[in-house]
Amino acid sequence: MASRILGFCFAALLCVIMLTLALELLAAIWGWLLLITGIVGAVWLGALFYRRWRDRW
């Protein structure tokens, strides 16, 4: 029983460490992610408007 509790505590600690590292990575690159998302969204909207403008029949 103690072995299972220790295993669970180790797994919980490992999860907390991995989540902390993931959040630090996300905090380091969130600006670039927003920029890329904005560029992709602008290109997609441009293509959508262009297609609707060309097919105005």
Sine and cosine of phi, psi and omega as CSV:
sin_phi,cos_phi,sin_psi,cos_psi,sin_omega,cos_omega
0.00,0.00,-0.68,0.73,0.01,-1.00
-0.90,0.43,-0.55,0.83,0.02,-1.00
-0.91,0.42,-0.64,0.77,0.01,-1.00
-0.92,0.38,-0.65,0.76,0.02,-1.00
-0.91,0.42,-0.68,0.73,0.04,-1.00
-0.89,0.45,-0.65,0.76,0.06,-1.00
-0.89,0.47,-0.66,0.75,0.04,-1.00
-0.90,0.43,-0.69,0.73,0.01,-1.00
-0.90,0.44,-0.63,0.77,0.04,-1.00
-0.91,0.41,-0.65,0.76,0.03,-1.00
-0.90,0.43,-0.66,0.75,0.02,-1.00
-0.90,0.43,-0.67,0.74,0.04,-1.00
-0.88,0.47,-0.69,0.73,0.02,-1.00
-0.89,0.46,-0.64,0.77,0.05,-1.00
-0.90,0.44,-0.67,0.74,0.01,-1.00
-0.90,0.43,-0.67,0.74,0.02,-1.00
-0.90,0.44,-0.70,0.72,-0.01,-1.00
-0.91,0.41,-0.65,0.76,0.05,-1.00
-0.91,0.42,-0.62,0.79,0.04,-1.00
-0.90,0.44,-0.69,0.73,0.03,-1.00
-0.91,0.42,-0.63,0.78,0.02,-1.00
-0.90,0.43,-0.66,0.76,0.02,-1.00
-0.93,0.37,-0.59,0.80,0.06,-1.00
-0.91,0.41,-0.65,0.76,0.05,-1.00
-0.90,0.43,-0.69,0.72,0.02,-1.00
-0.90,0.44,-0.63,0.77,0.03,-1.00
-0.91,0.40,-0.50,0.86,-0.02,-1.00
-0.97,0.25,-0.48,0.88,-0.12,-0.99
-0.88,-0.47,0.18,0.98,-0.08,-1.00
-0.90,0.43,-0.53,0.85,0.03,-1.00
-0.90,0.43,-0.69,0.72,0.04,-1.00
-0.91,0.41,-0.61,0.79,0.04,-1.00
-0.90,0.45,-0.66,0.75,0.05,-1.00
-0.91,0.42,-0.65,0.76,0.02,-1.00
-0.89,0.45,-0.73,0.69,0.01,-1.00
-0.90,0.44,-0.66,0.75,0.03,-1.00
-0.89,0.46,-0.65,0.76,0.03,-1.00
-0.91,0.42,-0.67,0.74,0.02,-1.00
-0.91,0.42,-0.72,0.69,0.01,-1.00
-0.89,0.46,-0.66,0.75,0.03,-1.00
-0.90,0.43,-0.64,0.76,0.01,-1.00
-0.92,0.40,-0.66,0.75,0.03,-1.00
-0.91,0.42,-0.67,0.75,0.01,-1.00
-0.90,0.44,-0.71,0.71,0.04,-1.00
-0.90,0.43,-0.63,0.78,0.06,-1.00
-0.88,0.48,-0.69,0.72,0.02,-1.00
-0.91,0.42,-0.62,0.78,0.02,-1.00
-0.91,0.42,-0.73,0.68,0.03,-1.00
-0.91,0.42,-0.63,0.78,0.01,-1.00
-0.90,0.43,-0.68,0.74,-0.01,-1.00
-0.91,0.42,-0.66,0.75,0.04,-1.00
-0.93,0.38,-0.57,0.82,0.02,-1.00
-0.93,0.36,-0.61,0.79,-0.01,-1.00
-0.96,0.26,-0.48,0.88,-0.05,-1.00
-0.96,-0.26,0.69,0.72,-0.05,-1.00
-0.98,0.18,0.21,0.98,-0.07,-1.00
-0.92,0.39,0.00,0.00,0.00,0.00
